[in-house]
Amino acid sequence: MKNTKNILIKNMLDACIGAISFWLIGYAFAFGTDNRFIGADGFAVKTLDHPADDTSDKLYQGKEYAFFLFQWAFAATAATIVSGAVAERCRVMAYFVYSFMLTVFVYPVVVHWGWSSTGWASAFVDAEDRLFGVGVIDFAGSTVVHMVGGLTALIGAIFLGPRTGKYVGGKVQTMVFQSSTFQTLGTLILWFGWYGFNCGSTLGLGGVFSDVAGKVAVTTTLAAASAGVTATLIGFMAEGHIDISRTNNGILGGLVSITAGCSVVDPELAFVIGILGGMIYYGSSQLLVYLRIDDVVDASPVHFFCGMWGTLAAGLFAEPTNVKMAYGTGSCGLFYKCNGNGGKQFGANCVFILAVTAWVGVFAVIIFGVLSLLKLLRVSGETEKMGLDLKEHGGAAYEMTRRKSVWDSFSKDKKKPRYESHRSVEPTEGVVIENPNGDTAPTTTAVITA
């Protein structure tokens, strides 16, 4: 709870910084039409101020403004993925430097490659210009959005190092997190919002777009559900208890896994993609623990590793009819036959994954590396122990004072019952409270004894 304000301000300013930087520069880099590597027109969305066509009485293209707003939401999502991975020890200004660089340059270039009308890997260019003749299938951003944010989160966590006390004497220590209730509520909100991302990526509501959106909703649901169940069961078998965090992150891993192929796979394969996504989430989470990489909320297992799997899955399981409906092309996944395009499609998706990993990895290393060398990345040990809320945000988010107990009124009465109320203490690690019988137990809350 001592870093609550810090996390909240990072997420809110991710949206603010993302809106300004993407409006001024990022959108032009993403969807400008100058060349195949990066866009170079449309800065501050100025090119949108023209009539829709020669016969229209409109003064500007409202649909394009709506498209900008939709794409800004993706940009902000890619940026905010990192906040949880670097929580509790990253300087605020360092975080904002990274957030600005990601939304103004690193992320828009990836968008241009995969989603624009001129990008080198895009499926939305002329047939002769598509990568391997087919272009990448990443419908709503398993790689474009989630791998970008997830890989940046992973590299940021590596440069920052683990939180103090996370690994002691070669053993992993369980760090208390704030609220399972808030985590679960957040997962439900994200799941609901994912329908906006995935179904909305049809970019239309009428005709064939609505048909595709209906199937997208079903595949999205099944992948999330099967991944959530899978991660829960694996966690139970490995850890001996059912952990709500595993369920929540499993659901998110399933959503990321289906995002690339949500429009091109059939429901039964979405179910399978989710199962494998749940396994990949859990396995990669354990891999980070083994490597002593402290990703606080498992952002990189959910977004980077499951994002990679999702794009590979689209290259494997894209069904020809679905591809025709969603993309208007004659491609398919590796496990189908469509004039030899199955292997090309899988190859295109693999090349895109490798290119994005290299691009994002290099820039993330540069950004975090420079901040680390300048000693601007990590807070001091004293600040980490105290909490960033007190040091950098003017005070704690919660008032940590003892509330008056019903037992207080009894303790003041001359005729005391056989229960005694003991004063609470500040929730500090290692506090020991002694009861009247002489027993001691570490605690962070008040103890009532008989």
C-alpha positions as CSV (number, residue, x, y, z in Angstrom):
1,M,0.0,0.0,0.0
2,K,3.0,2.3,0.3
3,N,3.3,2.6,-3.5
4,T,-0.4,3.0,-4.4
5,K,-0.3,6.7,-5.5
6,N,2.8,5.9,-7.5
7,I,1.1,3.2,-9.6
8,L,-2.0,5.3,-10.0
9,I,-0.1,8.4,-11.3
10,K,1.9,6.2,-13.7
11,N,-1.2,4.8,-15.3
12,M,-3.0,8.1,-15.5
13,L,-0.1,9.9,-17.0
14,D,0.5,7.0,-19.4
15,A,-2.8,7.9,-20.9
16,C,-2.1,11.7,-20.9
17,I,1.5,11.4,-22.2
18,G,0.4,8.8,-24.8
19,A,-2.5,11.1,-26.0
20,I,-0.2,14.1,-26.6
21,S,2.8,12.3,-28.0
22,F,0.7,10.0,-30.2
23,W,-1.3,13.0,-31.5
24,L,1.7,15.2,-32.3
25,I,4.1,12.6,-33.7
26,G,3.3,8.9,-33.1
27,Y,0.2,8.7,-35.3
28,A,2.0,10.1,-38.3
29,F,4.9,7.6,-37.8
30,A,2.3,4.8,-37.5
31,F,-0.1,5.5,-40.3
32,G,1.7,8.0,-42.6
33,T,2.2,6.8,-46.1
34,D,5.7,8.1,-47.0
35,N,7.6,4.8,-47.0
36,R,7.5,1.2,-45.8
37,F,9.5,1.6,-42.7
38,I,8.0,4.7,-41.0
39,G,5.3,7.2,-41.8
40,A,6.2,10.8,-42.4
41,D,3.0,12.7,-42.9
42,G,-0.1,13.5,-40.8
43,F,1.6,15.1,-37.8
44,A,-0.9,16.4,-35.3
45,V,-3.5,14.6,-37.5
46,K,-3.6,17.7,-39.8
47,T,-4.1,15.6,-42.9
48,L,-7.5,14.5,-41.5
49,D,-9.0,18.0,-42.2
50,H,-10.4,17.3,-45.6
51,P,-13.7,16.2,-47.1
52,A,-14.5,12.5,-47.2
53,D,-14.9,12.7,-51.0
54,D,-15.6,15.2,-53.8
55,T,-19.4,14.9,-53.5
56,S,-19.5,15.0,-49.7
57,D,-20.9,18.0,-47.8
58,K,-18.7,17.1,-44.8
59,L,-15.9,19.4,-43.8
60,Y,-13.7,16.7,-42.3
61,Q,-13.5,13.0,-42.0
62,G,-15.0,12.0,-38.7
63,K,-14.2,8.4,-39.2
64,E,-10.5,9.1,-39.3
65,Y,-10.7,11.0,-36.0
66,A,-12.4,8.0,-34.5
67,F,-9.6,5.8,-35.9
68,F,-7.0,8.0,-34.3
69,L,-8.8,7.7,-30.9
70,F,-9.0,3.9,-31.3
71,Q,-5.3,3.7,-32.1
72,W,-4.4,6.0,-29.2
73,A,-6.0,3.5,-26.8
74,F,-3.7,0.8,-28.2
75,A,-0.7,3.0,-27.8
76,A,-1.5,3.8,-24.2
77,T,-2.1,0.1,-23.5
78,A,1.4,-0.8,-24.8
79,A,2.9,1.8,-22.6
80,T,1.1,1.0,-19.4
81,I,1.9,-2.7,-19.5
82,V,5.3,-1.8,-18.1
83,S,4.1,-0.1,-15.0
84,G,3.4,-3.3,-13.0
85,A,6.6,-5.0,-13.9
86,V,8.8,-2.1,-12.6
87,A,6.6,-1.3,-9.6
88,E,7.9,-0.3,-6.2
89,R,11.5,0.7,-7.2
90,C,11.4,2.8,-10.5
91,R,11.8,6.6,-10.4
92,V,8.8,8.4,-11.6
93,M,10.6,10.6,-14.1
94,A,12.5,7.7,-15.6
95,Y,9.2,5.9,-16.1
96,F,7.8,8.9,-18.0
97,V,10.9,9.2,-20.2
98,Y,10.3,5.5,-21.2
99,S,6.6,6.1,-21.7
100,F,7.2,9.1,-24.0
101,M,9.8,7.3,-26.1
102,L,7.6,4.3,-26.5
103,T,4.4,6.1,-27.6
104,V,6.2,8.7,-29.8
105,F,8.6,6.4,-31.7
106,V,9.2,2.8,-30.8
107,Y,5.6,1.6,-30.8
108,P,4.4,3.7,-33.8
109,V,7.1,2.2,-36.0
110,V,5.9,-1.4,-35.2
111,V,2.3,-0.3,-36.0
112,H,3.5,1.0,-39.3
113,W,5.2,-2.3,-40.2
114,G,2.2,-4.4,-39.3
115,W,-1.0,-2.4,-39.7
116,S,-0.5,0.5,-42.1
117,S,-1.3,0.7,-45.8
118,T,2.4,0.9,-46.7
119,G,4.2,-1.2,-44.0
120,W,6.7,-3.8,-45.1
121,A,5.0,-6.6,-43.2
122,S,1.4,-5.4,-43.5
123,A,-1.4,-7.5,-45.1
124,F,-3.2,-4.3,-46.1
125,V,-0.8,-3.4,-48.9
126,D,-1.0,-4.5,-52.6
127,A,-0.6,-8.2,-53.1
128,E,2.7,-7.9,-54.8
129,D,4.1,-5.9,-51.9
130,R,3.1,-8.2,-49.1
131,L,5.7,-10.1,-47.0
132,F,6.1,-13.5,-48.7
133,G,3.0,-12.6,-50.7
134,V,0.7,-12.8,-47.7
135,G,1.7,-10.2,-45.0
136,V,1.5,-10.8,-41.2
137,I,-1.7,-11.8,-39.5
138,D,-1.9,-9.9,-36.2
139,F,-5.5,-8.8,-36.1
140,A,-5.6,-6.9,-32.8
141,G,-2.0,-6.8,-31.7
142,S,-0.6,-9.9,-30.0
143,T,2.8,-8.7,-31.3
144,V,2.1,-5.1,-32.3
145,V,0.8,-4.1,-28.8
146,H,1.5,-6.9,-26.3
147,M,4.9,-8.1,-27.3
148,V,6.1,-4.4,-27.5
149,G,4.8,-3.7,-24.0
150,G,5.8,-7.1,-22.6
151,L,9.4,-7.1,-23.9
152,T,9.9,-3.5,-22.6
153,A,8.6,-4.6,-19.2
154,L,11.0,-7.5,-19.2
155,I,14.0,-5.4,-20.0
156,G,13.0,-2.7,-17.6
157,A,12.7,-5.3,-14.8
158,I,16.1,-6.7,-15.6
159,F,17.8,-3.3,-15.5
160,L,16.1,-2.3,-12.3
161,G,16.9,-5.6,-10.5
162,P,14.6,-7.3,-8.0
163,R,12.9,-5.5,-5.1
164,T,14.7,-5.5,-1.8
165,G,13.9,-8.7,0.0
166,K,12.5,-10.6,-3.0
167,Y,15.5,-13.0,-3.2
168,V,17.2,-13.7,0.2
169,G,19.8,-16.3,0.6
170,G,19.1,-17.8,-2.7
171,K,15.4,-18.3,-1.8
172,V,12.3,-16.6,-3.3
173,Q,10.4,-14.6,-0.7
174,T,6.7,-14.0,-1.0
175,M,6.0,-10.3,-1.3
176,V,2.6,-9.1,0.0
177,F,0.5,-7.4,-2.7
178,Q,-2.3,-4.9,-2.0
179,S,-5.6,-6.5,-2.9
180,S,-6.9,-9.6,-4.5
181,T,-10.2,-7.9,-4.9
182,F,-8.8,-5.0,-6.9
183,Q,-6.7,-7.4,-9.0
184,T,-9.8,-9.5,-9.8
185,L,-11.9,-6.5,-10.6
186,G,-9.2,-5.2,-12.9
187,T,-9.1,-8.6,-14.7
188,L,-12.9,-8.5,-15.2
189,I,-12.7,-4.9,-16.6
190,L,-9.9,-5.9,-18.9
191,W,-11.7,-8.9,-20.1
192,F,-14.8,-6.8,-20.9
193,G,-12.6,-4.1,-22.6
194,W,-10.9,-6.7,-24.7
195,Y,-14.1,-7.1,-26.7
196,G,-13.7,-3.5,-27.7
197,F,-10.1,-4.1,-28.8
198,N,-10.7,-7.4,-30.7
199,C,-14.2,-6.9,-32.1
200,G,-13.5,-3.2,-32.7
201,S,-10.5,-4.1,-34.8
202,T,-12.9,-5.0,-37.6
203,L,-13.1,-1.2,-38.0
204,G,-16.8,-1.4,-39.0
205,L,-20.2,-2.4,-37.8
206,G,-22.1,-3.2,-40.9
207,G,-22.0,-5.9,-43.6
208,V,-19.2,-8.5,-43.3
209,F,-17.6,-6.6,-40.4
210,S,-20.4,-7.5,-38.0
211,D,-20.1,-11.1,-39.0
212,V,-16.4,-11.2,-38.3
213,A,-17.0,-9.3,-35.0
214,G,-19.4,-12.0,-33.8
215,K,-16.9,-14.7,-34.3
216,V,-14.2,-12.6,-32.8
217,A,-16.3,-12.3,-29.6
218,V,-16.7,-16.0,-29.3
219,T,-13.0,-16.9,-29.9
220,T,-11.9,-14.2,-27.5
221,T,-14.2,-15.6,-24.8
222,L,-13.2,-19.3,-25.2
223,A,-9.5,-18.5,-25.2
224,A,-9.7,-16.5,-22.0
225,A,-11.8,-19.1,-20.3
226,S,-9.7,-22.1,-21.2
227,A,-6.4,-20.3,-20.3
228,G,-7.9,-19.2,-16.9
229,V,-8.9,-22.8,-16.0
230,T,-5.5,-24.2,-17.3
231,A,-3.4,-21.7,-15.3
232,T,-5.5,-22.4,-12.2
233,L,-5.1,-26.2,-12.5
234,I,-1.4,-26.0,-13.1
235,G,-0.9,-23.7,-10.2
236,F,-2.9,-26.0,-7.9
237,M,-0.9,-29.1,-9.0
238,A,2.4,-27.3,-8.6
239,E,1.7,-25.2,-5.5
240,G,-0.9,-27.2,-3.6
241,H,-3.6,-24.4,-3.5
242,I,-5.8,-22.5,-5.8
243,D,-4.4,-19.0,-6.3
244,I,-6.6,-16.2,-7.6
245,S,-3.6,-14.5,-9.1
246,R,-2.9,-17.5,-11.3
247,T,-6.5,-17.5,-12.5
248,N,-6.5,-13.8,-13.3
249,N,-3.2,-13.8,-15.1
250,G,-4.2,-17.0,-16.9
251,I,-7.3,-15.2,-18.2
252,L,-5.2,-12.3,-19.4
253,G,-2.6,-14.7,-21.0
254,G,-5.5,-16.3,-22.9
255,L,-6.8,-13.0,-24.1
256,V,-3.3,-12.0,-25.3
257,S,-2.9,-15.4,-27.0
258,I,-6.0,-15.0,-29.1
259,T,-5.6,-11.4,-30.0
260,A,-3.6,-12.0,-33.2
261,G,-5.8,-14.8,-34.6
262,C,-9.2,-13.9,-33.1
263,S,-10.7,-13.2,-36.5
264,V,-9.1,-16.1,-38.4
265,V,-9.3,-19.2,-36.1
266,D,-12.4,-21.3,-35.4
267,P,-13.8,-21.6,-31.9
268,E,-12.5,-25.0,-31.2
269,L,-8.9,-23.9,-32.0
270,A,-9.4,-20.8,-29.9
271,F,-10.1,-23.1,-27.0
272,V,-6.8,-24.9,-27.7
273,I,-4.9,-21.7,-28.1
274,G,-6.2,-20.6,-24.7
275,I,-5.1,-23.9,-23.0
276,L,-1.6,-23.6,-24.5
277,G,-1.6,-19.9,-23.5
278,G,-2.3,-20.8,-19.9
279,M,0.6,-23.2,-20.0
280,I,2.9,-20.7,-21.5
281,Y,2.0,-18.1,-19.0
282,Y,2.7,-20.3,-16.0
283,G,5.9,-21.8,-17.5
284,S,7.3,-18.4,-18.4
285,S,6.4,-17.0,-14.9
286,Q,8.4,-19.8,-13.3
287,L,11.2,-19.2,-15.7
288,L,11.5,-15.6,-14.5
289,V,11.6,-16.8,-10.9
290,Y,14.4,-19.2,-11.8
291,L,16.3,-16.4,-13.5
292,R,15.8,-14.1,-10.5
293,I,14.0,-11.5,-12.6
294,D,11.4,-9.6,-10.5
295,D,8.4,-8.8,-12.7
296,V,6.0,-7.8,-10.0
297,V,2.7,-8.5,-11.8
298,D,4.0,-11.1,-14.4
299,A,3.6,-8.5,-17.1
300,S,6.1,-10.1,-19.4
301,P,4.8,-13.7,-19.1
302,V,1.3,-12.5,-19.9
303,H,2.1,-10.0,-22.7
304,F,5.5,-10.9,-24.2
305,F,5.5,-14.7,-24.1
306,C,1.8,-15.1,-24.6
307,G,1.9,-12.4,-27.3
308,M,4.6,-14.3,-29.2
309,W,2.5,-17.5,-28.9
310,G,-0.6,-15.8,-30.1
311,T,1.1,-14.6,-33.3
312,L,2.6,-18.0,-33.9
313,A,-0.8,-19.6,-33.4
314,A,-2.4,-17.3,-36.0
315,G,0.3,-18.5,-38.5
316,L,-0.6,-22.1,-37.6
317,F,-4.4,-22.1,-37.3
318,A,-5.7,-19.4,-39.6
319,E,-8.6,-21.0,-41.5
320,P,-8.9,-20.0,-45.2
321,T,-12.6,-18.9,-45.1
322,N,-12.0,-16.8,-42.0
323,V,-8.9,-15.2,-43.5
324,K,-11.0,-14.3,-46.6
325,M,-13.7,-12.8,-44.4
326,A,-11.3,-10.8,-42.2
327,Y,-8.5,-9.9,-44.6
328,G,-9.9,-10.5,-48.1
329,T,-6.8,-12.5,-49.0
330,G,-6.3,-16.2,-50.0
331,S,-3.9,-17.1,-47.2
332,C,-4.2,-19.6,-44.3
333,G,-2.3,-21.1,-41.5
334,L,0.4,-23.8,-41.8
335,F,-2.0,-26.6,-40.9
336,Y,-4.3,-25.8,-43.9
337,K,-3.9,-26.0,-47.6
338,C,-4.5,-22.8,-49.6
339,N,-2.3,-22.8,-52.8
340,G,0.9,-23.2,-50.7
341,N,0.3,-20.1,-48.7
342,G,0.2,-21.8,-45.3
343,G,4.0,-22.0,-45.0
344,K,4.3,-18.5,-46.3
345,Q,1.9,-17.2,-43.7
346,F,3.7,-19.0,-40.8
347,G,7.0,-17.7,-42.1
348,A,5.7,-14.1,-42.4
349,N,4.4,-14.2,-38.8
350,C,7.8,-15.6,-37.6
351,V,9.7,-12.9,-39.4
352,F,7.5,-10.2,-37.9
353,I,8.0,-11.6,-34.4
354,L,11.8,-11.6,-34.8
355,A,11.9,-8.1,-36.3
356,V,9.7,-6.6,-33.5
357,T,11.8,-8.4,-30.8
358,A,15.0,-6.9,-32.3
359,W,13.6,-3.4,-32.7
360,V,12.0,-3.1,-29.3
361,G,14.8,-5.0,-27.5
362,V,17.5,-2.6,-28.9
363,F,15.6,0.5,-28.0
364,A,14.5,-0.7,-24.6
365,V,18.1,-1.6,-23.7
366,I,19.3,1.9,-24.8
367,I,16.5,3.7,-22.9
368,F,16.8,1.8,-19.6
369,G,20.6,1.4,-20.0
370,V,21.2,5.2,-20.3
371,L,18.8,5.9,-17.4
372,S,20.6,3.3,-15.3
373,L,24.1,4.7,-16.1
374,L,22.9,8.2,-15.2
375,K,21.5,6.7,-11.9
376,L,18.1,8.0,-12.8
377,L,16.3,4.7,-13.0
378,R,16.0,3.2,-9.5
379,V,15.1,4.9,-6.3
380,S,17.3,4.7,-3.2
381,G,17.1,1.9,-0.7
382,E,15.6,4.3,1.8
383,T,12.9,5.5,-0.6
384,E,12.1,1.9,-1.5
385,K,11.7,1.0,2.2
386,M,9.7,4.0,3.0
387,G,7.5,3.8,-0.1
388,L,7.3,6.1,-3.1
389,D,4.1,7.6,-2.0
390,L,5.7,9.3,1.0
391,K,8.9,10.3,-0.8
392,E,7.6,11.4,-4.2
393,H,3.9,11.9,-4.0
394,G,3.3,13.9,-0.8
395,G,2.0,11.2,1.5
396,A,0.4,7.8,1.8
397,A,-2.7,6.8,-0.1
398,Y,-4.2,5.2,3.0
399,E,-4.3,6.5,6.5
400,M,-2.5,3.8,8.5
401,T,-4.1,4.5,11.9
402,R,-5.9,2.2,14.3
403,R,-9.6,2.3,14.3
404,K,-11.5,2.2,17.5
405,S,-12.6,-1.3,18.4
406,V,-15.8,-2.4,20.0
407,W,-13.6,-4.1,22.6
408,D,-12.2,-0.7,23.7
409,S,-15.5,0.1,25.5
410,F,-15.3,-3.1,27.5
411,S,-11.6,-2.6,28.4
412,K,-12.5,0.8,30.0
413,D,-15.2,-0.8,32.1
414,K,-14.4,-1.9,35.6
415,K,-16.1,-5.2,35.0
416,K,-13.9,-6.4,32.2
417,P,-14.9,-9.5,30.3
418,R,-12.5,-12.3,29.8
419,Y,-11.4,-10.7,26.5
420,E,-8.7,-8.0,26.4
421,S,-8.0,-5.6,23.5
422,H,-4.4,-5.1,22.6
423,R,-3.2,-2.1,20.8
424,S,-2.6,-2.4,17.1
425,V,0.8,-1.6,15.6
426,E,1.9,-0.1,12.3
427,P,2.0,-2.8,9.7
428,T,5.8,-3.2,9.8
429,E,7.6,-6.4,8.8
430,G,8.8,-8.5,11.8
431,V,6.7,-6.9,14.5
432,V,6.1,-9.3,17.4
433,I,3.2,-8.9,19.8
434,E,3.1,-10.8,23.1
435,N,-0.1,-12.1,24.5
436,P,-0.9,-12.6,28.3
437,N,0.1,-16.2,28.2
438,G,3.6,-15.4,27.2
439,D,3.4,-16.7,23.6
440,T,4.7,-14.6,20.8
441,A,3.7,-14.4,17.2
442,P,4.8,-12.1,14.3
443,T,1.8,-10.1,13.2
444,T,0.8,-6.8,11.5
445,T,-2.6,-6.6,13.1
446,A,-4.2,-6.4,16.5
447,V,-4.6,-9.6,18.5
448,I,-7.5,-10.4,20.8
449,T,-6.8,-13.2,23.2
450,A,-8.9,-15.0,25.8
